[in-house]
Amino acid sequence: MSGHDSKYFSTTKKGEIPELKEELNSQYKDKKKDAVKKVIAAMTVGKDVSSLFTDVVNCMQTENLELKKLVYLYLINYAKSQPDLAILAVNTFVKDSQDPNPLIRALAVRTMGCIRVDKITEYLCDPLQRCLKDDDPYVRKTAAICVAKLYDINAELVEDRGFLDTLKDLISDNNPMVVANAVAALAEIQENSSRPIFEITSPTLTKLLTALNECTEWGQVFILDALSKYKAADAREAENIVERVTPRLQHANCAVVLSAVKMILQQMELITSTDVVRNLCKKMAPPLVTLLSAEPEIQYVALRNINLIVQRRPTILAHEIKVFFCKYNDPIYVKMEKLEIMIKLASDRNIDQVLLEFKEYATEVDVDFVRKAVRAIGRCAIKLERAAERCISVLLELIKIKVNYVVQEAIIVIKDIFRRYPNTYESIIATLCESLDTLDEPEAKASMIWIIGEYAERIDNADELLESFLETFPEEPALVQLQLLTATVKLFLKKPTEGPQQMIQVVLNNATVETDNPDLRDRAYIYWRLLSTDPEAAKDVVLAEKPVISDDSNLLDSSLLDELLANIATLSSVYHKPPEAFVSRVKTAIQRPEDEEYPEGSETGYSDTPAQAVEGGSPAPSSSSSSPYAATRQPAPAPAPPPAPAAPVPDLLGDIIGLDNALVPVDDPTTPAGPPLPVLLPASSAQGLQISGQLTRRDGQIFYSLLFENNSQTTLDGFMIQFNKNTFGLAPAGPLQVPPVQPGTSARTLLPMILFQNLSPGPPNTLLQVAVKNNQQPVWYFNDKISLLVFFSEDGRMERAHFLETWKSLPDSNEVTKDLLGVVVNSVDATLDRLAASNMFFIAKRRHANQEVLYLSAKIPQGIPFLIELTAVVGIPGVKCAIKTPNPEMAPLFFEAIEVLLKG
């Protein structure tokens, strides 16, 4: 090899991040713009480019609007993880908010609103104040939405700076889009607030109706939704409002159409004139029908809304039933919804058309659709007495085609028809009995057995028919067993001959001795006792006259229907559930410094929504009751919680702060000793109760060590605790054990914890929100910090070869580095001992120049390893910490924990 060949062994490549860094600092504008585009592309595909934060922020000082937009996009994404560096961009934001170009002014205020970092919000206020009164309507409409975002981050600041009043003034703006955005922002704020903020008055109403005709389609939706909450003073005002809104029914956007329908339906409740109501019903039909010619997804949403509308106002679409006939290419979810609406619109006038359709559907290839169609025929028979005979004729025709699932579904609905019209159509029982051998589904079998038992006196061979089922009694599902037991008792009471007598003995014996189903066993014992003591009483009980069943096509309760109709064109109307059933919305109440304690009955709540709280959308308040979480209560219910491993106990606090895990009541006390604990709830903020606490690990188990100090004049007892959703799903593993705490005394306890019960979505964070209650005081809320150290398990030690293999197997993108500037390593051995005490195990060490490089391993639950590299100069401040892990998003939590440990 010649001397020139050495060039092949050297490289000028520095890696992707250094190259991007160099390009971002280029003096050429095009190169700089391309570099920012590369950074955004890397960010979009999930690469961590947060280390370029400073370099990207430096690119903000540009006149190029495209480059500025890209930098702002980067800032929105990474400001949350780099809040201290994000402040560097504030001066540019403030400067851009006064730029001559209205697009840049609007862009600056919009981006500042999207950066959910508490430190930046105070700098946002002055630019926002200016932009709300800007000459350009585009800037004003952007600023209006920004107020809602700021309210979500810091509600108290918005109130103090008078932004709400400015927002209300924007409703009088001469630009309709500004009006629409102001309405949208006020509506959003109102939904998150427990007190009235946005109330429509008569003057406001006029302005909104004027803006409605001129703003964009989504602006119209915002205004119509706001108007639907307005209650007209009288019928005349309601008619005037409806008259102004009716043209929106002709809009091309289906969201506008549905919002207009919702608004008109709300006002129709106040209109007394039958002619006006009739005309409105006629006007609403064509736009609703038009929605059914859209894409299948829009059809489905429209059908779910129409389902609600026809329950309240069936006359709107009474003459349009043909549009709900299923097409061959309709998706199954559309067909199912159309069937439901056809049943609701079926009447004596159109039943023949409807039955022909249903009969056709019953010969389709989709089994679920066929079953639904057969059931629909039965529901029409139950709903329309005059049409019942025609419905039964169709069902009998379907039974004759001998398709198994059609026959079984027909038998199920005929049983319901017999319940609805007793002693009317029993002549068809013989036809049903012919299909006895083909039944293999539990519900169909149970229905047939019910028919045989109910009409045993009319069926000559009833005992033989039932006996055929008895042969497989032990293997049958509980539904069939229960029905078979009752039918056999009915047969015995109606025909007390030798055959039924032997059958009843066999059934009762099987149901009491051979079964482990408590329902079946209990029912059998009751029948046995009745038959052996008083057969006449048994007849009165078992053969009692049954109530006639009613039409179930209008399933929704009236009050629920009212609520759903008020939420037309939202998810609520698609799910057919009230919003609180699937959205945990938390009301905000501003906490003033002078109002540290609220009365027992006051309704206050968190200033963050649960989603933001768990995502760490805004920095966690300090762990004391001066935060908005102290002495507050939240009335919103949450969905039913999943079963916890601990024994279930009553939820006495009423699902506070949107929590899902059950409360843990007080039991026998234990009082362990231990080191001083950090104060989480000071006595000055909790009527004399002071709570100190910390998560700790002992013998492989996580505990919450708590100290309750009573500085009040009253004995405190009945302590309960509850945790909000958190990154690690921490929840109590057993009861909180605290004895009554006398005035001037304290009690210490260890609460065992379990993991992954109460998981929050979003990026990992250290916030642990806790609620504590006792019998004498209101609910107290406080925040604690979760240290990752308590999760490091005792089995985290790795062999050197395994460590090296794991390190190489993880991609470079999973390596995260941070300089711990304030940490000093005075002794390598002492540092290793301290780390080992927290289950970080020494693997190897090497010396590089004057630096000590240590390699350690650790493991958190679910077997997630942490491979750690510490580089330090003994006695000199500053430690470089690098970790590799399959979960790099945990890195900030690790660095925070190890920094505290090494400083300690």
KOLMARBA-672985 format. One record per residue (C-alpha): residue in three letters; x, y, z. Coordinates in steps of 0.02 Angstrom, whole numbers, plus 32768, in hexadecimal, padded with zeros to 4 digits. Each point is the difference from the previous one (the first is absolute). Layout:
N
ALAXYZ ...
# end
This chain:
904
MET800080008000 SER803E80AE7FD7 GLY8005808B8080 HIS7F6880537FAD ASP7F8D7F6C8029 SER7FEC803880B4 LYS7F7280727FC9 TYR7F8F7F687FF2 PHE80117FE280BB SER7FC880AF8032 THR7F55804D7FE9 THR7FBC80AE7FFD LYS7F4F7FC8802F LYS7FCA803D80AA GLY7F537FB28009 GLU7F5580467FD8 ILE7FEA80758095 PRO80AA80597FF1 GLU7FE680157F45 LEU7F53804C801C LYS804B80718086 GLU8082803E7F84 GLU7F7E801F7F79 LEU7F8D805C807A ASN808D80798026 SER802A80197F48 GLN800A80B27FBE TYR7F9C7FCE7F66 LYS7F4480158012 ASP7FD07F707F8B LYS80747F878059 LYS7FB8803780A7 LYS7F4D7FE77FC3 ASP80287F537FBC ALA804F7FD280A6 VAL7F6480348060 LYS7F977F987F87 LYS80707F698022 VAL7FEB801D80BC ILE7F4280087FEE ALA80027F627F95 ALA80697FA48083 MET7F8B803E8089 THR7F687FC57F9E VAL80407F4E7FF1 GLY80257FF980BB LYS80BA8026800B ASP803A80658096 VAL804680A57FBF SER7FE6806180A1 SER80BE80188010 LEU7FF4807B7F6E PHE7F868070805F THR807680958012 ASP803A7FF77F4B VAL7F4E7FF77FBD VAL7FC88091806F ASN808C806A7FB8 CYS7FAE7FEA7F54 MET7F668060803C GLN805380A67FD8 THR7FCB7FFE7F4A GLU7F8C805A7F8A ASN7FD87F5D7FA5 LEU7F4E7FD08031 GLU80157F497FCE LEU809D7FEB806B LYS7FAC80588092 LYS7F6B7F897FF7 LEU80747F6A8003 VAL805F80418097 TYR7F5D8025805B LEU7FC67F4D7FDB TYR80A17FBD804E LEU7FEA80718098 ILE7F4E7FC48020 ASN803E7F4C8001 TYR80998013806F ALA7FDA80948073 LYS7FAD7F89807B SER809F7F9B8017 GLN807480997FFA PRO7F9F80868060 ASP809B80608035 LEU8041800C7F4F ALA7F52802D7FBE ILE800E80A6805B LEU808D802E7F88 ALA7F7C800C7F78 VAL7F9080788060 ASN805380A07FC3 THR7FE97FC97F4C PHE7F487FD88022 VAL7FE380AB804C LYS805B80537F70 ASP7F9E7F9A7F7E SER7F5B802E8054 GLN802480B57FCB ASP803B7FD57F50 PRO7FB180677F73 ASN7FC87F5E7FAC PRO7F597FC7804F LEU80277F497FD4 ILE809E8005806A ARG7FA58059808E ALA7F7A7F7A8000 LEU80807F747FF0 ALA806180408097 VAL7F69800B8072 ARG7FBC7F587FC4 THR80A67FA98022 MET8014804E80AB GLY7F527FBF802B CYS802F7F517FC7 ILE809E7FF9806B ARG7FB67FBD80A1 VAL808D80388073 ASP7FD28062809B LYS809C806C7FFA ILE7FCF80447F55 THR7F4B802B8028 GLU802B80A1805D TYR8061803D7F67 LEU7F6A7FD67F92 CYS7F8A807A8055 ASP803D80A67FB9 PRO800C7FC37F4A LEU7F577FAD8013 GLN7FB380A18045 ARG8041805E7F68 CYS7FC97F7C7F83 LEU7F4F7FFA8046 LYS7FF180B87FCF ASP80647FF27F5F ASP7FC4805B7F65 ASP80057F617F98 PRO7F6D7F88801A TYR806E7F687FDB VAL806D802B8096 ARG7F688021806F LYS7FAD7F5A7FD5 THR80A37FA28024 ALA8016805C80A5 ALA7F4D7FD28034 ILE80277F467FF7 CYS80A4801F805C VAL7F9E80428097 ALA7FAA7F578011 LYS80A97FA87FF9 LEU804880758083 TYR7F687FE3806F ASP80247F477FF8 ILE80B2801F803F ASN7FE0808A807E ALA7F4A8030801C GLU8027807C808B LEU807680637F8F VAL7F79800F7F79 GLU7F838044807F ASP807C807A804E ARG803980487F5A GLY7F4D801E7FC6 PHE800C7F8F7F67 LEU7F507FBC801A ASP7FB580AF7FF5 THR806580237F62 LEU7FC47F5B7FB8 LYS7F4A802F8023 ASP801F80A87FAA LEU803A7FA27F64 ILE7F4E7FBC7FEC SER7FD580B17FC6 ASP808F7FFF7F81 ASN7FD580327F4F ASN80587F677FB8 PRO7F937F628008 MET80967F898010 VAL803F805F8098 VAL7F527FF0804B ALA7FFD7F447FDB ASN80AB7FE3804F ALA7FD280688098 VAL7F637F958015 ALA80667F617FEB ALA807F80398083 LEU7F7A8036807D ALA7FA17F5C7FE8 GLU80A07F9C8020 ILE80278066809C GLN7F4D7FEB803E GLU800A7F437FEF ASN809A7FFE8070 SER7FBC807A8080 SER7F897FE38090 ARG7FB780B07FFC PRO7FA2805D7F77 ILE807880547F87 PHE7FA580067F59 GLU7F48802B800B ILE7FA280347F63 THR7F9180978018 SER7F86804E7F84 PRO8080807F7FBD THR80837F767FF0 LEU7F807F937FA6 THR7FE480827F79 LYS80BB80127FE2 LEU80187F447FF3 LEU7F6E7FEA7F87 THR8047808D7F93 ALA80AE7FB07FFE LEU7FB57F567FD8 ASN7FDA802D7F4C GLU80B0803D7FD7 CYS807E7F928059 THR804F7F5D7FC3 GLU7FAC7F588016 TRP805F7FD380A0 GLY7FDE80AC8045 GLN7F477FDF7FE0 VAL800E7F5C8061 PHE804C805B8097 ILE7F7780857FFD LEU7F727F827FE8 ASP80407F958090 ALA80048099806F LEU7F5180357FC9 SER7FBB7F528026 LYS8024802180B8 TYR7F9A80A27FFD LYS7F517FF48045 ALA7F8980787FA9 ALA7F958070806D ASP7F5E7FCE7FA9 ALA7FB87FA87F68 ARG800D809A7F92 GLU80BB80148020 ALA801A7F457FE2 GLU7FA680107F58 ASN806C80957FCF ILE80A07FA3802B VAL7FCB7F667FA0 GLU7FD2806B7F69 ARG80B0804A7FFD VAL80517F548013 THR7F957F9C7F86 PRO806780337F65 ARG80957FA2804E LEU7FA27F5D7FDD GLN802D80157F49 HIS80BB80098024 ALA80777F897FA7 ASN805E7FD580A0 CYS7FA77F788061 ALA8045804180A7 VAL7FA780A67FE2 VAL7F5F7FA47FD1 LEU80017F95809E SER802B8096806F ALA7F6F80607FB2 VAL7F8B7F6B801D LYS80387FF880B6 MET7FE280B98017 ILE7F537FF97FAE LEU7FCC7F688067 GLN802F805A80A0 GLN7F9A809B7FD2 MET7F6B7F987FC2 GLU7FE17FCB80B4 LEU7FCA80B58023 ILE7F98801A7F62 THR7F467FEA8023 SER7FBA80137F50 THR7FDE7F537FB4 ASP800880497F4F VAL80AE8046801D VAL803B7F5B804B ARG7FB67F9F7F6D ASN805680727F82 LEU80A77FF0805A CYS7FF17F437FFE LYS7FE380077F45 LYS809880717FE8 MET80737F8F8066 ALA7FD87F617F9F PRO805A80267F59 PRO80AA8030804C LEU7FFE7F65806F VAL7FD67F937F69 THR808D80537F9D LEU807D7FCB8085 LEU7FDB7F4C7FD3 SER804B80157F53 ALA80AC802B8049 GLU80917F8A8025 PRO7FD77F69806F GLU805A804B8097 ILE7F9A80A07FF6 GLN7F637F987FE1 TYR80237FA280A2 VAL801380A08066 ALA7F6480477FAF LEU7F9D7F608023 ARG80357FFE80B7 ASN7FC280B38010 ILE7F607FDD7F9E ASN7FE07F6D8076 LEU7FF5807E808E ILE7F9C80817F9D VAL7F777F857FCD GLN7FEA7FCA80B4 ARG7FD080B3802C ARG7FB280387F5B PRO7FD07F677F97 THR7F94806C7F8E ILE809C80507FB3 LEU802A7F637F9E ALA7F5B7FA0800B HIS7FE8800B7F42 GLU80B67FE07FD4 ILE80127F4B8038 LYS80377FC97F52 VAL80A5805F800F PHE802E7F8A808F PHE7FEB7F637F97 CYS80A97FA87FF9 LYS806680017F60 TYR80647F687FCC ASN80A6805D8013 ASP7FDC805180A9 PRO80817FD18086 ILE7FB97F93808B TYR8008808C8082 VAL7F93806E7F90 LYS7F857F737FE1 MET7FEC7FDE80BA GLU7FDB80B78024 LYS7F8280097F71 LEU7FA57F688048 GLU7FF1805680A9 ILE7FB6809D7FB2 MET7F887F9C7F92 ILE7FBB7FAB809C LYS7FE780AA8052 LEU7FA880467F65 ALA7F977F657FDF SER7F4680238009 ASP7F5C7FAF7FC9 ARG800A80677F61 ASN80AC7FC47FC6 ILE80117F568056 ASP7FE47F9B7F5F GLN809280587FAA VAL806C7FEA809B LEU7FD87F468011 LEU802B7FE17F49 GLU80A98051801E PHE80207FA080A1 LYS7FD07F5C7FAA GLU807C80277F76 TYR80898028807F ALA7FE07F588057 THR80407FA77F65 GLU80A580627FFA VAL80A97FAC801A ASP803A80668097 VAL7FC87F998096 ASP7FFF8090807E PHE7F99806C7F8B VAL7F847F717FE1 ARG7FEA7FE580BB LYS7FE280BA8019 ALA7F8080017F72 VAL7F9F7F6D804C ARG8002805680AA ALA7FC3809F7FAC ILE7F667FA37FBF GLY7FDA7FC780B2 ARG801880AF8045 CYS7F8780467F7F ALA7F817F7C8035 ILE8011803480B6 LYS7FF780B97FD3 LEU7F6A7FF87F88 GLU7F6F7F95803D ARG7FA180097F5B ALA80987FC57F9F ALA802F7F718077 GLU7FA87F7B7F98 ARG805980367F60 CYS80A67FFF805D ILE7FE17F4E803F SER7FD47FC77F50 VAL80A880427FC2 LEU80597FA98091 LEU7FAB7F5B7FD7 GLU803480117F4A LEU80B3801B8039 ILE7FF87F668071 LYS7FCC7F997F6A ILE80A180287FA1 LYS80587F968086 VAL809B806D8012 ASN803C7FD680AE TYR802C80AD8044 VAL7F62804C7FB3 VAL7F927F7C8053 GLN8054801A80A9 GLU7FF180BC7FF8 ALA7F487FF07FCC ILE7FDB7F918097 ILE805180818073 VAL7F92808E7FBF ILE7F627F957FFC LYS80187FDF80B9 ASP7FFB80BD801A ILE7F65800E7F92 PHE7FA97F7C806D ARG802D806A8097 ARG7FB9809C7FAC TYR7F5E7FAD7FC2 PRO7FD67F6E8074 ASN7F817F7E7FC4 THR7FFC80487F50 TYR807C7FAC7F8D GLU801E7F588058 SER7FC47FA17F66 ILE80AE800F7FB6 ILE80527F9D808E ALA7FF57F5D7F9C THR8067804F7F74 LEU80838039807D CYS800D7F51804C GLU80317FB97F57 SER80A58060800C LEU802B7FBF80AD ASP80917F937FC9 THR805B808C7FA5 LEU801180728098 ASP80B28012803D GLU800A80B28041 PRO7FDE801F80BA GLU7F8680917FE7 ALA7F9B7FA17F7D LYS7FFB7F63806C ALA7FCA80658098 SER7F7680567F9A MET7FBD7F5A7FBD ILE80047FB380AF TRP7FA280978044 ILE7F797FE97F78 ILE7FEE7F468029 GLY7FF5802080BB GLU7F8980937FEE TYR7F897FA27F8D ALA801B7F4F8042 GLU7F457FE28011 ARG7FE980217F44 ILE80927F937FC6 ASP7FD57F478007 ASN80B27FC38007 ALA8048808D806A ASP80517F858078 GLU805A7FA77F71 LEU803C80A47FB7 LEU8047803980A7 GLU804B7F568020 SER806880107F62 PHE80538099804E LEU80167FAE80AB GLU80797F807FB9 THR808580877FEE PHE7FCE8066809A PRO80AD7FFF8057 GLU8059803D7F61 GLU7F84808A7FD6 PRO802980B98022 ALA7FB5804F809D LEU7F7B805E7F99 VAL7FBB7F5C7FBB GLN800C7FA480A7 LEU7F9D8088805A GLN7F7980007F7A LEU7FFA7F417FFE LEU7FEA7FFA80BD THR7F6F807C7FFB ALA7FAD7FAD7F69 THR80077F548053 VAL7FAF8047809E LYS7F7880517F94 LEU7FE37F5B7FA6 PHE7FF17FA380A5 LEU7F85807F8047 LYS7F967FFC7F63 LYS800C7F427FE2 PRO80287FAC80A8 THR800B7F527FB1 GLU80867F7C8017 GLY806E80397F6E PRO801480B68038 GLN80127FC380B5 GLN809B7F9A7FD3 MET8043808F7F97 ILE7FF0807D808F GLN80627F8B8072 VAL808D7FF27F82 VAL800680BC7FDF LEU7FFC803280B8 ASN80867F818028 ASN8070803F7F72 ALA7FE280B5802E THR80267FEB80BA VAL80837F768009 GLU805A7FFC7F59 THR801580BB7FDF ASP807480848044 ASN7F9880927FC0 PRO7FB88058809A ASP7F7080527FA0 LEU7FC57F597FBB ARG80157FA880A7 ASP7FA180878061 ARG7F6F80017F84 ALA7FF77F418007 TYR7FFB800180BE ILE7F7480828000 TYR7F997F987F85 TRP80227F618063 ARG7FC9805280A2 LEU7F6480497FAE LEU7FCE7F5A7FAF SER801D7F99809D THR7FA380748077 ASP7F7580537F9D PRO7FE27FD47F47 GLU7F7380807FF4 ALA8076808A8039 ALA807C7FC07F7F LYS7F7A80147F7A ASP7FDE80B28038 VAL80B9802A7FF4 VAL803A7FA07F66 LEU7F61800F7F97 ALA7FD980B38031 GLU7FC380717F75 LYS809480587FAF PRO800280B87FD7 VAL7FEF80287F48 ILE80A5803B7FB6 SER800580A57FA4 ASP805680467F66 ASP80B9801A801E SER802980647F63 ASN800B80A38065 LEU80847FC58078 LEU803F80A58042 ASP7FC38050809F SER7FAD80A97FE4 SER808080648065 LEU80917FA77FA9 LEU7FB080227F57 ASP7FF380BA802C GLU80B98002802A LEU80337FA47F62 LEU7F9580727F93 ALA805B8094804F ASN80A17FAE7FC6 ILE7FD17FD97F4C ALA809580097F88 THR80797FCB8089 LEU80497F588033 SER7F7A7FF58085 SER7F797FEE7F7A VAL80657F787FA9 TYR80227F9C809E HIS7F4F80218042 LYS8052802480A8 PRO800980A48062 PRO80AC80557FF1 GLU80307FDC80B5 ALA7FF27F447FDD PHE809A80047F90 VAL805680A98021 SER804B802B80A8 ARG7FE980BC7FFC VAL803B80608097 LYS7FB780A78030 THR8079808D802A ALA7FEB80758091 ILE807B808F8019 GLN80547FF780AA ARG802880A7804C PRO808880118085 GLU7F82803B8081 ASP7F8E7F697FDF GLU80727F758038 GLU7F767F9A804E TYR7F597FDE7FAC PRO7F617FD6805C GLU7FCA7F4A8000 GLY7F7B80157F7A SER8061806D7F86 GLU801B7FC07F4F THR80B2801E7FC8 GLY807B7F997FA0 TYR80A37FEF7FA4 SER803E80857F8D ASP80417F797F8B THR7F9C7F7F7FA2 PRO802E7F4D802E ALA80537FE67F58 GLN80768093801C ALA80207FCF80B3 VAL803D7F557FCE GLU805E80397F66 GLY805E80818063 GLY7FB780857F8E SER802B80858081 PRO80837FF48089 ALA7FC77FAC809F PRO7FD98078808E SER806A7FF0809B SER7FD37F78807B SER7F98806A8073 SER7F4F80368014 SER802280AD7FBB SER7FE77FB07F56 PRO7F5480047FAF TYR7FEB7F4C8037 ALA7FED802780B8 ALA7F5A80048059 THR7F9F7FE77F60 ARG7F807F847FC4 GLN7FC67FCE7F52 PRO7F507FC77FDC ALA80177FA77F58 PRO7FE27F458002 ALA80737F8A7FA2 PRO7FDF7F597FAA ALA7FF67F64806C PRO80AD7FD18041 PRO80567F5C7FD7 PRO80057F7F808C ALA8094801A8073 PRO805D7F6E804D ALA7FD9803D80B0 ALA7F577FDB804E PRO7F7A80787FBB VAL7FC8808A8073 PRO7F80808D7FF1 ASP8038809E7FA4 LEU7FD7807C808A LEU805280967FAF GLY7F9B7FF27F60 ASP80867FE97F7A ILE806780988028 ILE807580517F81 GLY7FC67F897F78 LEU80577F6B8051 ASP7FD87F4E7FD0 ASN80457F94808C ALA7F967FD68098 LEU801B805980A5 VAL80577FA8808E PRO7FAE801180AB VAL8052800080A9 ASP80297F5F8059 ASP806C7FCE8096 PRO809680758013 THR80B77FD87FF1 THR80818085802B PRO80AD7FE07FB9 ALA8092806F802E GLY806E80517F7D PRO8060809A7FC5 PRO7FAF80AC7FF1 LEU7F89800C7F6B PRO7FE780977F8E VAL7F6480668028 LEU7F7E7FED7F75 LEU7F6B805A8051 PRO802E80858083 ALA7F9180188099 SER7FE480B87FD3 SER7FA27FCC7F63 ALA7F9D7F6B8042 GLN7FA8803B809F GLY808D7FC0806E LEU801E7F587FAA GLN80B27FEC7FC0 ILE802C7F6F7F8D SER80B27FCC7FD8 GLY80297F717F8D GLN80757FAA7F88 LEU80037F677F91 THR807C7F7F803F ARG803A7F507FD4 ARG80137F768081 ASP80257F487FE1 GLY7FCD800C7F4A GLN7F5980568026 ILE7FD080B77FE3 PHE7FAE805B8092 TYR7FBE80AF801B SER8046803880A7 LEU7F888080804D LEU80018069809D PHE7F5E8052803C GLU8017808E8080 ASN7F66804A8054 ASN801B80B78031 SER7F448021800D GLN7F917FF9809B THR7F9C7F697FC1 THR80247F467FFA LEU80117FCB7F4A ASP7FCD7F517FC8 GLY7FB97FA07F6D PHE809380267F8C MET7FF17FD07F49 ILE807780177F70 GLN7FF180007F43 PHE807D80177F71 ASN7FE5804E7F56 LYS80387FA77F61 ASN80BD80057FF4 THR808F7FC67F91 PHE801F7F5F8061 GLY7F4A7FDA802C LEU8025800A80BB ALA7F697FD1806B PRO7FE67FC080B3 ALA801A7F448016 GLY7F9E7FFB80A1 PRO7FA6806A8081 LEU804B80A18045 GLN80217FDC80B8 VAL7FFA809D806B PRO7FBE800580B3 PRO7F9B80958040 VAL807C80908012 GLN7FE7806380A1 PRO802280BE8003 GLY80BA8021800F THR80327F4F7FCE SER80367FA87F60 ALA7FF07F567FAD ARG80767FB07F83 THR7FD07F757F87 LEU803F7F9C7F6B LEU7F847FEB7F72 PRO802E7F6E7F8D MET7FF480307F48 ILE7FE17F9F7F5F LEU802D80317F4E PHE7FA680117F58 GLN7F518012804B ASN7FE280B77FDD LEU806780277F65 SER7FFB80AC7FAF PRO801D80167F46 GLY808180787FB9 PRO80BA801B801E PRO80477FC180A6 ASN8008807E808E THR8023800180BB LEU7F5C804C8038 LEU7F9C7FA08083 GLN7F5A8052802E VAL7FB87FC980A5 ALA7F5A801F8058 VAL7FE97FE080BA LYS7F5F800B8065 ASN7FCF7FE580B4 ASN7F598003805B GLN801780B08045 GLN804580637F6B PRO7FE480177F46 VAL80697FA97F7C TRP80B4803E7FF8 TYR80657FF57F61 PHE80BC80087FF0 ASN80897FD47F85 ASP80967F90801C LYS80927FD37F90 ILE80207F4E7FC7 SER80B87FD08006 LEU80317F7D7F80 LEU80787FB78081 VAL7F747FA7805F PHE7FD87F9A7F64 PHE80B07FB97FE8 SER7FEE7F488027 GLU80797F8F805E ASP801B7F917F66 GLY804A808B7F94 ARG80B47FBE8002 MET80447FCB7F55 GLU80957F957FCD ARG808480637FA1 ALA7FE47FA07F5F HIS7F448018800C PHE801980BA8024 LEU806F80147F66 GLU7F8A7F9B7F92 THR7F688066803A TRP805C80A57FE6 LYS802B7FD17F4C SER7F517FBE7FDB LEU7FAC80A5802C PRO800280857F75 ASP806480A08019 SER7F5D80638005 ASN7FDC7FA980A6 GLU809A804D8050 VAL7FDF80A08062 THR8088806A8051 LYS7FFA808B8082 ASP80838064805E LEU7FDD800280BC LEU805980A58020 GLY7FE8800E80BC VAL80397F4F802B VAL80AD7FDB8047 VAL80497F50800E ASN807B80078093 SER80177F43800D VAL7FDA7F7D7F7C ASP7FE47F788082 ALA7F89806B8068 THR7F9F802F7F63 LEU7FF17F497FCB ASP7FC37FD280AF ARG7F7C80887FF9 LEU7FC67FC77F54 ALA7FFD7F4A8035 ALA7F8F802D8093 SER7F82803C7F7E ASN80117F607F98 MET807780477F7C PHE80827F777FEE PHE80B880177FD1 ILE80357FA87F60 ALA80AD80447FD4 LYS806C809C8004 ARG808B80487F96 ARG806F80998004 HIS8003807A7F70 ALA808580898012 ASN7FDA804580AE GLN7F497FC97FFB GLU7FB07F6D8057 VAL7F7F7FA67F93 LEU7F867F8F805F TYR7F857F857FB3 LEU7F667FC98062 SER7F5C7FA77FE0 ALA7F528012804A LYS7F537FBD7FDA ILE7F518046801A PRO7F5C7F9B8001 GLN7FCC7FA47F62 GLY80B87FD17FE9 ILE803780A57FB1 PRO80BF800F8013 PHE806480A08018 LEU80B77FF97FC6 ILE805D808E8054 GLU80A780537FD8 LEU80438083807C THR809880687FD3 ALA804F80708085 VAL80A3804B803D VAL80127FDA80BB GLY7FEC809E8067 ILE7FCD806E7F6C PRO7F4880387FEC GLY7FA67FB77F6B VAL7FCF7F4F7FD4 LYS7FD27FC87F50 CYS7F757F7F8008 ALA7FCF7F977F69 ILE7F797F7B8001 LYS7FC07F837F81 THR7F547FB48019 PRO7F717FBB7F96 ASN7F97808F804A PRO8067809F7FE1 GLU7F6A806C802F MET80277FCC80B5 ALA80AA80577FF5 PRO7FCA80A9804C LEU7FB87FA58097 PHE80A17F9B8014 PHE807280997FF5 GLU7F97805D8080 ALA80067F6C8079 ILE80BB7FDB7FEF GLU802D80B98011 VAL7FA2800980A6 LEU80527F5E8039 LEU80B280347FD5 LYS7FEC80AE804A GLY7FBB7FB480A1 
# end
